[in-house]
Amino acid sequence: MGLWASLRLSLWALAGLAAWLGLGAALAASSGFGQVFMAMDRTALWRWALDGAANSPLVAMWVAGLFALAGVLVGNLAWCTWRRLLPGGGLGNPRRLLGLVIHLCALGVILLQGASFVAEGGQTRLRLLPGQSAGLPGGLEARLEAVNFVSDPAMLGMTMRQSRHLMTREGFDRQANKVRVAFFKDGRELARHTLMFFHPAHIEGQGLFLVRFFSQADTGQVGAVFNVASRPLWPPFALFYVLLIITVAVQFLREWRAGGGNGAKGRARA
Amino acid sequence: MGPNEFIFLMGIMAAGYAWALAACLAGRGRLAWPGGMIGVASGIMFVAWLMIDQQRPPLLGPLESIMETCLLLGVLALASSLRGPADSRAPAWAWSACLVLLGVLFFLPRSLQPDSFMFNYPGLIIFFQLRLVAMALLLYAAACHASAWRSVPNQDRAADLRLGRLLLMAGLAAYLVSEFSGTWWSYHWTGGFWRWNRGFLESAALFLVIALPLHLPHRWAEKPWLVSCLGILPGVVVTAVTIIHQVR
């Protein structure tokens, strides 16, 4: 079977990818390359690769290396699953079946995360005052109907970092500070949603996320800033992630019950 | 409670764990229990005070992270040491780790994390809390693997390695819950479940580091020093990266 479908390659791929991600974290934290990573963050990765990668070849090489290493890990994981976990013992063996499900879930999480870089777009920022409308993808239109801002207006002129001392649990009530948005298509109203922080609205595959409030400089009128994003891969990604957690927990409980957690019993088994 | 009271509690915790460690090193494992209890009690006092005064559990920042990790690590060590003298090696490593962490904390900012409107969002609380739980579980797994390195007879080594592997899996599960919660938090706030920034890249790297010792080739698994080194790695790396991230 050689190197492929071997634990040796799994181990080296895991170690290599971990080290590569660590290098990326160091680059992202550096003053020289931090801006490049922020630019990647604002748009879809494929668009950044087409438009911005040429300006920062080092980061482009890092991204290419990341995909290459992740490809080796995923390839080996898929091949391991096919050659080692599926045959021999069959699916009737609960231990092998659990191992298989764990690896399939991990494969699902990694593949869906990778696919989201290619298939999904970035986020679009919308800045609206009450009464204003903006077009969304898919022929949708969002109109900000009302803003209910009950906290200290001083925080509206500040950046998120500057306003941290005001945006406490007492100073900024997540439930009370909210906006109402109406969605239209072809002139027909589809729905009305109340949005708060961490409480977005979803309509026809588009998500509208309230990310902050602002104050219009001349009138003092309070408006809202939204992110618009379409994340069709989020539900399957979340599902695979939850399944991965459950299966790892079940594996832990199985091994615990088999005597691994009990010192005396563990020694006896050893 | 202010900085002086925090230092007092840290001192009590360190004294208790030092007592427990000394008892283990002297081969009097049973005497470790009172010292371990004192350390755990001071950790419980810190957490209880925080929950009453700030109305939240420990979340982030060196003070909150290290105090809670040392509390959980102390509980795990105490639970192991109650089994008898044969089980005092891993607790001794765990108490050593607590003393190192408390020593490091002495040189770091010892203030509570400033309040934020997000501190009542469950996604954030689970993210930070489970990260600390994972840190403690992985550090105890590291203690088991360190203990296994020079354990004799072989039966003791096998039991240490088995417990170490279990704790690695428990740590992995806790870490995954934490990461999923962080992903949920990010998605519901900004609309993205991945960010190209230092935090997300570090988190992904740590997940892979935790997975490393669970993928040992059979030939490597026969080398005790290699198994121990790889088993120690996740606890040390996850703790170091988390603390460094919170300081910088």
Chai-1 contact restraints between the chains, C-beta under 6 A:
chainA,res_idxA,chainB,res_idxB,connection_type,confidence,min_distance_angstrom,max_distance_angstrom,comment,restraint_id
A,L7,B,H215,contact,1.0,0.0,6.0,A-B,restraint_1
A,L7,B,P217,contact,1.0,0.0,6.0,A-B,restraint_2
A,R8,B,P217,contact,1.0,0.0,6.0,A-B,restraint_3
A,S10,B,H215,contact,1.0,0.0,6.0,A-B,restraint_4
A,L11,B,H215,contact,1.0,0.0,6.0,A-B,restraint_5
A,L14,B,L208,contact,1.0,0.0,6.0,A-B,restraint_6
A,L14,B,A211,contact,1.0,0.0,6.0,A-B,restraint_7
A,L14,B,L212,contact,1.0,0.0,6.0,A-B,restraint_8
A,L17,B,L208,contact,1.0,0.0,6.0,A-B,restraint_9
A,A18,B,A205,contact,1.0,0.0,6.0,A-B,restraint_10
A,A18,B,L208,contact,1.0,0.0,6.0,A-B,restraint_11
A,A18,B,V209,contact,1.0,0.0,6.0,A-B,restraint_12
A,L21,B,L201,contact,1.0,0.0,6.0,A-B,restraint_13
A,L21,B,A204,contact,1.0,0.0,6.0,A-B,restraint_14
A,L21,B,A205,contact,1.0,0.0,6.0,A-B,restraint_15
A,G22,B,A205,contact,1.0,0.0,6.0,A-B,restraint_16
A,G24,B,L201,contact,1.0,0.0,6.0,A-B,restraint_17
A,A25,B,R198,contact,1.0,0.0,6.0,A-B,restraint_18
A,A25,B,L201,contact,1.0,0.0,6.0,A-B,restraint_19
A,A25,B,E202,contact,1.0,0.0,6.0,A-B,restraint_20
A,A28,B,N197,contact,1.0,0.0,6.0,A-B,restraint_21
A,A28,B,R198,contact,1.0,0.0,6.0,A-B,restraint_22
A,A28,B,L201,contact,1.0,0.0,6.0,A-B,restraint_23
A,A29,B,R198,contact,1.0,0.0,6.0,A-B,restraint_24
A,F37,B,W196,contact,1.0,0.0,6.0,A-B,restraint_25
A,M40,B,W196,contact,1.0,0.0,6.0,A-B,restraint_26
A,D41,B,R195,contact,1.0,0.0,6.0,A-B,restraint_27
A,D41,B,W196,contact,1.0,0.0,6.0,A-B,restraint_28
A,Q123,B,G191,contact,1.0,0.0,6.0,A-B,restraint_29
A,M167,B,F117,contact,1.0,0.0,6.0,A-B,restraint_30
A,T168,B,D115,contact,1.0,0.0,6.0,A-B,restraint_31
A,R169,B,D115,contact,1.0,0.0,6.0,A-B,restraint_32
A,R169,B,F117,contact,1.0,0.0,6.0,A-B,restraint_33
A,R169,B,F119,contact,1.0,0.0,6.0,A-B,restraint_34
A,R169,B,N120,contact,1.0,0.0,6.0,A-B,restraint_35
A,F172,B,F117,contact,1.0,0.0,6.0,A-B,restraint_36
A,R174,B,F117,contact,1.0,0.0,6.0,A-B,restraint_37
A,F198,B,Y121,contact,1.0,0.0,6.0,A-B,restraint_38
A,F198,B,H188,contact,1.0,0.0,6.0,A-B,restraint_39
A,F198,B,W189,contact,1.0,0.0,6.0,A-B,restraint_40
A,G207,B,G191,contact,1.0,0.0,6.0,A-B,restraint_41
A,F209,B,G191,contact,1.0,0.0,6.0,A-B,restraint_42
A,N227,B,T190,contact,1.0,0.0,6.0,A-B,restraint_43
A,N227,B,G191,contact,1.0,0.0,6.0,A-B,restraint_44
A,A229,B,G191,contact,1.0,0.0,6.0,A-B,restraint_45
A,W234,B,F193,contact,1.0,0.0,6.0,A-B,restraint_46
A,Y241,B,F180,contact,1.0,0.0,6.0,A-B,restraint_47
A,I245,B,L176,contact,1.0,0.0,6.0,A-B,restraint_48
A,I245,B,V177,contact,1.0,0.0,6.0,A-B,restraint_49
A,V248,B,L172,contact,1.0,0.0,6.0,A-B,restraint_50
A,V248,B,A173,contact,1.0,0.0,6.0,A-B,restraint_51
A,A249,B,A173,contact,1.0,0.0,6.0,A-B,restraint_52
A,F252,B,M169,contact,1.0,0.0,6.0,A-B,restraint_53
A,F252,B,A170,contact,1.0,0.0,6.0,A-B,restraint_54
A,F252,B,A173,contact,1.0,0.0,6.0,A-B,restraint_55
A,E255,B,L166,contact,1.0,0.0,6.0,A-B,restraint_56
A,W256,B,L166,contact,1.0,0.0,6.0,A-B,restraint_57
A,G260,B,R162,contact,1.0,0.0,6.0,A-B,restraint_58
A,G260,B,L166,contact,1.0,0.0,6.0,A-B,restraint_59
A,G261,B,L166,contact,1.0,0.0,6.0,A-B,restraint_60
A,G263,B,R83,contact,1.0,0.0,6.0,A-B,restraint_61
A,G263,B,D87,contact,1.0,0.0,6.0,A-B,restraint_62
A,G263,B,A159,contact,1.0,0.0,6.0,A-B,restraint_63
A,G266,B,A159,contact,1.0,0.0,6.0,A-B,restraint_64
A,G266,B,R162,contact,1.0,0.0,6.0,A-B,restraint_65
A,R267,B,Q155,contact,1.0,0.0,6.0,A-B,restraint_66
A,R267,B,A159,contact,1.0,0.0,6.0,A-B,restraint_67
A,A270,B,Q155,contact,1.0,0.0,6.0,A-B,restraint_68
A,A270,B,A158,contact,1.0,0.0,6.0,A-B,restraint_69
A,A270,B,A159,contact,1.0,0.0,6.0,A-B,restraint_70
